[in-house]
Structure formats: C-alpha cells, structure tokens
C-alpha cells in the first residue's frame, strides 16, 4: 500500500477521542463496494472498527469520492473504509490481486 500526497483529512474516534489525520489509499479497483465478491475480500475479517461522528462520516465519504478511493489510512499500514456510520479495517491490496476477468466479479 502507498499513500497519495495530498492534504490529510482530520477525524476523531468517538470513543477514545483520538484524532487521526488520514490520507486516501490508491486502489486498482476503486469501488469494491459495487462488487459483492470483491467487497468480501476487501473487508478485513475481525479487523478494527473506529466509531466516528455522522459529520465525520460525511466528510470521509466526500474525501474518498474526491480522491477516487474507498480506503483511507493514517499510517500507510492499516487502512479503513466506511461501513455504515463507522470506519472498518480493510485490505486495499485485495483489490489489486483480483483481476477484472475474475468470473465471480461479473
């Protein structure tokens, strides 16, 4: 995974109150949410969950849309995506490993 140099988005964990400055994670297939098989590979089973405010959810959604991705990261190692009204850990590299000719994706 690598990060794009751009202005970070600042969000806050509702429980720990910790502040995160996140950046977009470039992905080969930037819309895994549109493909159920790919979405299951993209979401990290048993991964971390970060509760964020509804305002932060909307800002994250817009930020990801503006940068053509469904993943953000604060450290370039652990990535998150929106899943409802919270951030859920994901595996952006899973989108790079699945070819667009995979019959399960059609």
C-alpha positions as CSV (number, residue, x, y, z in Angstrom):
1,X,0.0,0.0,0.0
2,X,1.2,3.5,-0.7
3,X,-0.3,6.9,0.0
4,X,-1.0,9.8,-2.3
5,X,0.5,13.1,-1.3
6,X,-2.5,15.3,-0.6
7,X,-4.0,17.3,2.2
8,X,-5.0,15.0,5.0
9,X,-8.5,14.8,6.5
10,X,-8.7,15.1,10.3
11,X,-11.3,12.8,12.0
12,X,-11.9,11.9,15.7
13,X,-12.6,8.5,17.2
14,X,-15.8,9.0,19.2
15,X,-14.8,6.5,22.0
16,X,-11.1,7.2,22.6
17,X,-11.3,10.8,21.3
18,X,-8.1,10.2,19.5
19,X,-7.5,12.4,16.4
20,X,-6.4,10.8,13.1
21,X,-5.1,12.6,10.1
22,X,-5.9,10.3,7.2
23,X,-4.9,10.1,3.6
24,X,-6.5,8.4,0.6
25,X,-5.2,5.0,-0.4
26,X,-4.9,4.5,-4.2
27,X,-6.5,1.3,-5.4
28,X,-6.5,-0.5,-8.7
29,X,-10.3,-1.1,-8.4
30,X,-11.5,1.9,-6.5
31,X,-15.1,0.7,-6.0
32,X,-15.1,-2.7,-4.2
33,X,-18.5,-1.8,-2.6
34,X,-20.1,-2.2,-6.1
35,X,-18.9,-5.9,-6.3
36,X,-20.0,-8.3,-3.5
37,X,-17.3,-10.8,-4.1
38,X,-14.6,-8.1,-4.1
39,X,-16.2,-6.4,-1.0
40,X,-15.8,-9.6,1.0
41,X,-12.1,-9.8,0.1
42,X,-11.7,-6.1,0.7
43,X,-13.1,-6.1,4.3
44,X,-10.7,-7.4,6.9
45,X,-12.5,-10.1,8.9
46,X,-12.1,-9.4,12.6
47,X,-10.4,-6.0,11.8
48,X,-10.5,-2.9,13.9
49,X,-13.6,-0.6,14.0
50,X,-13.4,3.1,14.6
51,X,-16.7,4.9,15.6
52,X,-16.8,8.4,14.2
53,X,-19.4,11.1,14.2
54,X,-22.0,11.5,11.4
55,X,-20.4,14.7,10.3
56,X,-17.0,12.9,10.0
57,X,-18.7,10.1,8.1
58,X,-20.0,12.6,5.5
59,X,-16.6,14.3,5.3
60,X,-14.9,10.9,4.9
61,X,-17.4,9.9,2.2
62,X,-16.8,13.1,0.3
63,X,-13.0,12.9,0.7
64,X,-12.9,9.3,-0.6
65,X,-15.2,10.3,-3.5
66,X,-12.9,13.3,-4.4
67,X,-9.8,11.0,-4.4
68,X,-11.4,8.1,-6.2
69,X,-10.9,5.5,-3.5
70,X,-12.8,3.6,-0.8
71,X,-9.9,3.4,1.6
72,X,-8.1,5.8,3.9
73,X,-5.1,5.4,6.2
74,X,-3.4,7.4,8.9
75,X,-0.1,5.5,8.8
76,X,0.2,3.7,5.4
77,X,0.0,0.3,7.1
78,X,-3.6,0.0,8.4
79,X,-6.5,1.1,6.1
80,X,-10.1,1.8,6.8
81,X,-13.3,2.2,4.8
82,X,-16.7,3.4,5.6
83,X,-19.1,0.7,6.7
84,X,-22.4,2.3,7.8
85,X,-21.6,5.0,10.4
86,X,-18.2,3.9,11.3
87,X,-14.8,3.1,9.9
88,X,-13.9,-0.6,9.4
89,X,-10.4,-2.0,8.7
90,X,-10.0,-3.1,5.1
91,X,-7.4,-4.6,2.8
92,X,-6.9,-2.4,-0.2
93,X,-4.3,-4.8,-1.7
94,X,-7.1,-7.4,-2.1
95,X,-8.5,-5.2,-4.9
96,X,-5.1,-5.3,-6.7
97,X,-5.0,-9.1,-6.6
98,X,-8.3,-9.7,-8.2
99,X,-8.3,-9.4,-12.0
100,X,-11.3,-7.8,-13.7
101,X,-11.7,-11.0,-15.7
102,X,-12.5,-13.0,-12.5
103,X,-15.8,-14.7,-13.3
104,X,-17.1,-14.2,-9.8
105,X,-17.0,-10.4,-10.2
106,X,-19.5,-10.4,-13.1
